[in-house]
Amino acid sequence: MKRAHRTAHARIWTVLGLLLPLAFLTILALRQTPPADRPAVLIEAPADGAAAEAMQ
């Protein structure tokens, strides 16, 4: 009975040792980047007053 227990224990830890890192890496690969990691887009005022008047 001890030998069966050791075999089951070894198989369980082998499966966990393979699946857990694989699941972790898959989650990291599928994770979307949060908005803070994206480059900022600057909104600038018009260079001349004519463009501002045309918008009104």
DRENPA-505922 format. One line per 3 residues: number of its first residue (from 0); their letters; for each residue x, y, z of N, C-alpha, C. Coordinates in Angstrom, 2 decimals, always signed. Layout:
NUM	A	X Y Z X Y Z X Y Z ~ ... $
***
This chain:
0	MKR	+0.81 -1.19 +0.00 +0.00 +0.00 +0.00 +0.87 +1.26 +0.00 ~ +2.00 +1.21 +0.66 +2.86 +2.39 +0.68 +3.36 +2.72 -0.72 ~ +3.65 +1.71 -1.50 +4.18 +1.95 -2.84 +3.12 +2.61 -3.73 $
3	AHR	+1.87 +2.22 -3.62 +0.79 +2.84 -4.40 +0.59 +4.29 -4.00 ~ +0.70 +4.56 -2.72 +0.57 +5.92 -2.23 +1.69 +6.80 -2.79 ~ +2.90 +6.30 -2.78 +4.04 +7.06 -3.30 +3.91 +7.30 -4.79 $
6	TAH	+3.42 +6.32 -5.51 +3.23 +6.47 -6.96 +2.18 +7.53 -7.26 ~ +1.08 +7.48 -6.54 +0.02 +8.48 -6.73 +0.54 +9.87 -6.36 ~ +1.27 +9.97 -5.30 +1.82 +11.24 -4.86 +2.78 +11.80 -5.90 $
9	ARI	+3.62 +10.97 -6.45 +4.57 +11.41 -7.47 +3.86 +11.86 -8.73 ~ +2.82 +11.14 -9.13 +2.07 +11.53 -10.32 +1.34 +12.84 -10.13 ~ +0.74 +13.01 -8.95 +0.00 +14.25 -8.67 +0.95 +15.45 -8.71 $
12	WTV	+2.11 +15.34 -8.07 +3.05 +16.46 -8.05 +3.66 +16.72 -9.42 ~ +3.81 +15.66 -10.22 +4.32 +15.85 -11.58 +3.30 +16.62 -12.42 ~ +2.04 +16.24 -12.31 +1.00 +16.94 -13.05 +0.89 +18.40 -12.59 $
15	LGL	+0.90 +18.61 -11.29 +0.83 +19.99 -10.78 +2.04 +20.80 -11.20 ~ +3.20 +20.18 -11.19 +4.43 +20.87 -11.58 +4.43 +21.28 -13.04 ~ +3.70 +20.54 -13.86 +3.61 +20.89 -15.28 +2.46 +21.84 -15.58 $
18	LLP	+1.30 +21.61 -14.96 +0.12 +22.40 -15.27 +0.12 +23.79 -14.66 ~ +0.59 +23.93 -13.44 +0.54 +25.25 -12.80 +1.39 +26.29 -13.53 ~ +2.65 +26.01 -13.86 +3.41 +27.02 -14.63 +2.80 +27.27 -16.01 $
21	LAF	+2.29 +26.23 -16.65 +1.66 +26.40 -17.95 +0.43 +27.29 -17.86 ~ -0.38 +27.10 -16.84 -1.57 +27.94 -16.64 -1.16 +29.38 -16.32 ~ -0.14 +29.55 -15.51 +0.35 +30.88 -15.15 +0.86 +31.62 -16.39 $
24	LTI	+1.64 +30.97 -17.21 +2.17 +31.61 -18.42 +1.07 +31.90 -19.43 ~ +0.06 +31.04 -19.50 -1.06 +31.28 -20.40 -1.85 +32.51 -19.96 ~ -2.07 +32.63 -18.67 -2.79 +33.80 -18.15 -2.01 +35.07 -18.43 $
27	LAL	-0.70 +35.03 -18.25 +0.12 +36.22 -18.54 +0.09 +36.56 -20.02 ~ +0.10 +35.56 -20.87 +0.09 +35.81 -22.31 -1.24 +36.38 -22.78 ~ -2.33 +35.98 -22.15 -3.65 +36.44 -22.57 -4.08 +37.73 -21.89 $
30	RQT	-3.33 +38.15 -20.91 -3.70 +39.36 -20.14 -3.59 +40.59 -21.03 ~ -4.59 +41.44 -20.99 -4.55 +42.68 -21.74 -3.80 +43.74 -20.94 ~ -3.12 +44.63 -21.65 -2.38 +45.68 -20.96 -3.36 +46.72 -20.42 $
33	PPA	-3.15 +47.17 -19.21 -4.04 +48.19 -18.64 -3.81 +49.54 -19.33 ~ -4.77 +50.44 -19.22 -4.62 +51.75 -19.88 -3.38 +52.52 -19.45 ~ -2.89 +52.31 -18.24 -1.72 +53.05 -17.76 -0.46 +52.68 -18.54 $
36	DRP	-0.43 +51.51 -19.16 +0.75 +51.10 -19.91 +0.76 +51.64 -21.34 ~ -0.33 +52.22 -21.77 -0.41 +52.72 -23.14 +0.17 +54.13 -23.20 ~ +0.75 +54.51 -24.32 +1.32 +55.87 -24.43 +0.23 +56.93 -24.38 $
39	AVL	+0.57 +58.04 -23.81 -0.38 +59.14 -23.69 -0.57 +59.83 -25.04 ~ -1.79 +60.24 -25.32 -2.08 +61.00 -26.53 -2.33 +62.43 -26.09 ~ -1.48 +63.34 -26.56 -1.59 +64.72 -26.16 -2.67 +65.43 -26.97 $
42	IEA	-3.52 +66.16 -26.30 -4.53 +66.97 -26.97 -4.04 +68.41 -26.90 ~ -3.74 +68.97 -28.05 -3.17 +70.32 -28.08 -4.19 +71.33 -28.59 ~ -4.02 +72.55 -28.17 -4.87 +73.64 -28.64 -4.50 +73.96 -30.08 $
45	PAD	-5.43 +74.52 -30.84 -5.09 +74.91 -32.22 -3.95 +75.91 -32.26 ~ -3.13 +75.83 -33.29 -1.95 +76.69 -33.40 -2.33 +78.14 -33.63 ~ -3.40 +78.40 -34.40 -3.79 +79.78 -34.65 -5.24 +80.00 -34.24 $
48	GAA	-5.64 +81.23 -34.12 -6.99 +81.56 -33.69 -8.03 +81.29 -34.75 ~ -7.64 +81.19 -36.02 -8.60 +80.98 -37.11 -9.26 +79.61 -36.99 ~ -8.53 +78.63 -36.58 -9.09 +77.28 -36.44 -10.10 +77.26 -35.30 $
51	AEA	-9.84 +78.00 -34.23 -10.75 +78.06 -33.10 -12.04 +78.77 -33.49 ~ -11.94 +79.82 -34.31 -13.14 +80.56 -34.74 -13.98 +79.70 -35.70 ~ -13.34 +78.89 -36.51 -14.06 +78.07 -37.48 -14.88 +77.00 -36.78 $
54	MQ	-14.46 +76.60 -35.62 -15.17 +75.55 -34.89 -16.44 +76.09 -34.23 ~ -16.55 +77.41 -34.02 -17.71 +77.97 -33.35 -18.79 +78.23 -34.28 $
***
